Amino acid sequence: MKPLLRRILDDMAADEAVLDELVKVARSQSAEVARLPEAENRRHIQLLLSAALRATASPGEADYSTAEALGADRAAQGVPLTELLRGVQAGRTHAARVAVERARAAGVPDDVILETVLDADRYTGALEHHVVKGYHAAELQLSRTVRDARTQLLRTLLLAGHPPTPEELRRAGLHPDVRYFCVVSDVSDPAQARTLEQALLEFGGIYGLVEGRLTGLAARSPAGVALAGDVLLVVAPAAALPTLQEVHRLCTAAARLAGPGYHDLTSLAAEVALTAQPVLGGLLTTALLGSLDAANPFHRELAATALAYLDHGQRLRSTAEALHLHPNTVRYRLDRLAELTPLVLGENTGGRVLDAVRSWWALHRWLATPG
């Protein structure tokens, strides 16, 4: 580089008026950059300008750590990358214009100016690339830090530990007085979990892997969430934060019972409650169905028909249609079961709800027994 041009560029880097202009241009082109203190803008512009001039003068000694630090700082400050680049590019363009004007005024030949400007543009482009690199690296680290903190808070809320303080809840995006929908899925693969989490974030709240499953607290009912065909999702009605440990336990229990698709926890209330009493269920099954043989296909046919009868509101015709049978066939099977067992069904009980529940529980458990 010609000594005269080098001196012009060095003078530019030390010229407070030039720095003032670059700060003004950068802030005018980016509202997000302008929200930062002006001294912060000035500090980074001065560092970037000096780095660009050093790189232009000594290509083999280019140092891009300053550019990466600028990107990292802006990520931490919450400045969107597009806004950051708008400010950087505006300052870059204005600095080149000032350099050309001063070089021409000093009598530097145009071919020397052009060569130098092209070199400078190449290095300032590299600086911009490193700004982006530093931004993304910091953004990823911040994302991991925030995600880890939210997941840990979620585990504390839903499993065990000291209750989070109101401030900790607010930092995670939760509010102590708001009721949240506990959400439990069967998704444990991290890639699948990220996909489902993105869909659930539309409903607000926080999500993370709890006990190996993507779990969360939705701010609004996620009833309309799009699910992949094999994904299971159990959602509880909105509940206050202090009750969520018990609600989560119930959702997890329901997730073990349900198949793929969206399930309201309350629709599985009976199954969850009855499954929680395995010993009592075994005693009930023995008392009501002990005379049946699980290896006998006819006995299993009778039990399956009775269970379908209860599942269809103890309505003969609905049961027959569901099983593709004649109503008389259904009636015959129910009568035969009544002869073999003390099982209480709707036709001869007046439809007592608790008797129907006991019968359903026993049938469901007995049919789950291998033949």
N, C-alpha and C positions, 0 to 999 in steps of 0.2 A: 504494500500500500504506500502511496506517495506520502511523504512526511507532512505535507500541507493538509492533505485530506484527513490523515490520522489526527492531526491537531484539531481540526474542525470537529471531528466526532468526539474527541475527548472534551472539548469545550462544551459541546452539547450535553454530555452526561453530567457536567458540573454546573450547568446553567439552571438556576432556580426558575427562571421565567419559562424555559422549555418544559421543565417538570410540571410547572403550574398548568401549562397548556395541555399536556398529556393527561394529567389528572382530570381536567375539565372535560376533555373530549371523551375519556373513558366513562366518566360519570354521566355524561349527557346521553350516551348511547345505551346505557344499561341501568334501569331503575333499581335492580337488585344490588348492583355494585354501588350505586349512589346511596343506598341505605347504610352502607358501612361508613365508619368515620373517615373523613377525608385524609387524615394522617396515615391511616392504614392503606388507602389507595396509593398515596404518595410513596410510602416505604417500598411497596412491592414494585411499582413502576420504576423507581430508581434502581432497584436491584436487577430487574429484568433488562433495563436499558444498558446497564453496565455489563451484564452478562452477554448481551447481544454484541456489544462493541468489542468485548474481549474475544468472543468467538470469531468475529469478522477479522480481527487483527491477527489472531493466532489460532487457525482452524484446528490444529492438533491438540489444543489445550482447552477445548470447549467443555464447560461445566454446566450441566443442566439441573443440578440439585436445587437451585433457586426456583426454577420453573416448576419443578415437582412440589416444592414446598408451598408455592403459591396455590397450586391446584388443591393440595391437601388442606390448606387453611380455608379456602373457599368452600370446600365440601363440609368441613366442620362447622362453618358459619351458616350453612344452609343456603348458599347462593346456587341457583340452578346452573348447570354446566353451560347451557346455551347463553345465559346472561353473562356468565364469566367470559366466554369466548367473544361475545359481542364487544365487551369492554376491551379485551386484549387486542382484538383485531383493529378496533378503532384507534387505539394508541399506537399500534404498529404502523398503520397507514400514515398517521399524522407525523410520526417520527421520521419516516422516510421522506415525506414531503419537506420537512424542515431541513433535513440533511442536504437534499438536492438544492434547495434555495440557497443555503449558506455556501455550499461548494461552488455553485455558479457565481455567486457574488464575489467569491475569493479568486475567481479565475481558473478554477480547476477544469481541465478539458472534459467535454461531455463523454468521451469514450472511457475515461478513468472513472467518472461518476457512475456511468452505466454499469461498468464491471463491478464496482464496489457495491452499488445498490443491489445487484443480482446476488452477490455473495452474501450480503447482509440479509436479503430476503430468504435465502436458503437457510441461514442459521436461525433467523427469527421464526421461520416455519418449524424448524426442529424444536425450538423453545416452546412453541405452541403445542406441539405434539407431547412434550414432556409435562406441560401444564395439565393436559388431559390425562396423561398417565398417572400423575400424582393425585388428581381428583378421583379417578376411578379406584385407585388403591386405597385411598382414605375412605371413600364411600363404602367399599366392600368391608373394610375393617369396622367402620361405624355400624354398618348393617348387622354384622355378626355380633358386635357388642350389644346393640339394642335388642336383637333377636334373643341372644342368650339371657339378657336381663329379663325380658318379658316371659320367656319360657320358664325361667326359674321362679318368677313370681306366680305364674300360672300353676306350677307344681305345688308351690306353697299354699295357694288358695284351695286347690282341689285335693291335695293329699294330706300333708301334715306340715307342721312348723308354726312359728310365731306369725300371727296375723299381720299382713303388711300394714304399714302406716298409711294414712290418707295421702301423704305426699308421695310415697312409693307407688300407690295406685294411680295417682294422677300422672306421674312420669311414664307409666306404662299405658296411659290412655284410658284408664278406668276411673269411675267415679263412685265413691263409697255409698252413695244413696240410690244408685241406679240398680234396677233388677236386670239380670242378664240371662240369656238362653244358653244353658250348658249344652255343648255339642261334642259328641263322641263318635268317631268313625272307626272303621276297621283297617284304615290305611296306615301302614308302617314304613313302606318304601319311601326314602327321602324325596326322590324325584316326583312320585305320585303325590306325596304330602304337599309339596310346593304347589303343584297344580290345583289341588283341592283348596289349599289355603288361599290362593289367589281368587278362586271363585267365592269363597266365604267372606273375604275381606270387603266385598260389596255390601255386606250387612253390618259392617263395623265390628269393633271388638278386637280381641287378641287370640292368637292361635299358636300351638306348638306341640311337640311330641311329648305326651305324658303317658308313662307306662307303655311306651312303644307305639301308641296310636296317636294320629293327629287329633287333637282335642282343642277346644276353645270355648270362649265366652262371647257370644254374639250380642251386639247391642240391639239388633232387630231380628225378628223371626226369619230364619233362613229357609222358610218353606219353599221358596221358588228357586233354590240353588240348583244348578245343573250338575248332575252326577254322572260319572262314567257307569256303564252297565253293571259292573260287578262291585261297585262301591256301596257300602252300608253306612248309613248315617242315622244316629239316634239323637233326637233333640228334645230337651225338657222344656216345659213352660218356664217363662221368666221367673227368676227367684232372686232373693236378696243374697248379697255376698256371704253373710255368715252361714247360710244353709247350703252353700255350694258343695262342700265336701260330701255330704250325704246325697245330694242330687247327683253328683258325679259318680258315686258308687252305684247308684241305681241305673244310671245311663250305661255304665260299663257292664253291669249284669244283663241289661236288656240287649246290648250289642252282642253278647255271647249267644243269645237265643234267636235273634232275628236274622232274616236273610237279606240279600242285597236290596238297596233302595232306601227311601226316606221313611223314617218311623218317628212318630210322636211317642215319647216315653209313656204317656198316659194310655195309649192304645195297647201297650204291652204290660199294663199294670198287673193284671191277674197272673200272667206267666212269671213275671219277676217275683211277685209276692210268694207264689206257690213254690217256685224253684228254690227259694231261700230256706225252705223247710224240708230238706230231703228225707230226714228220718221220719217225720210225720207223714210225708207223702208215701213212703214205703209201708208204714203201718196201715194207712188208709187203703192202699192198693191190695195189700194182703187180706184185709177185712172184707173188702167188697168184691175182689176178683180172684181170690185165692183158689177158687175151684176151677178156674180156667187154665188151660195148658198153652203156654206161649209158643210151643212148637206145633200146635194144631192149627192148620190153615183156616178151618171153619170157625174156630174160636176167635181168631184174629179178624176174620171177616165180620163177625158179629160185633166185636169191639169197635172196629173202624166205622161201621154203620152207626152205632150208638154215638160215637164221638161226632160224626158228621151231623147227626140229628141235633145234638146240643149246639154245635157251631152254627146251625141254621135256625136258631131260635125255637127249637122243638116243634118245627112245622114239618109235617109229614111230606106234603107235596114239594116243598122247596128242597128237602133232603133227597127225595127221589129224583128230582131233576138234576141236582148236582152230581148224583152217583150214576145217573143214566139207568135208573131202575124203575120198576112199577111201584106205586105207593104200597100196594099189597105186599110186595117183597120186603120193603123196608119195615112194614108193620110186623111181618112174620119174624124177621131177624130180631127186632126189639122184643117181641114176645118170647122168643127162644132164649135170649139173654136174660130176661127176667126170670125164666124158669131155672137157669143155671146159677144165678147170682142174686144177692140181695141188693143189687144196684138199683138206685132210685132214679127213675126218669120222669119226665114231665107228664106223661099220659096218666100215670097212676098216683101222682103226688099233688095234683093241683098246681103244679108249676112253681113250687117253692124255690126261690133263687139259691139259697144256701145248699139245698139238696142237689141242685143242678151243678153248682160249683164243685161239690165233693165228687160227684159222678164224673165230671169232666176231668178233674185232677187225677183221679184213679185211672181212667181210661187212657189219658194222655201218657201217664207214666208207664202203664202196663204195655202199651203199644211200642214204647221206646225200648222195652226189654227185648234183647235178641231172641229169636225163635229157636 
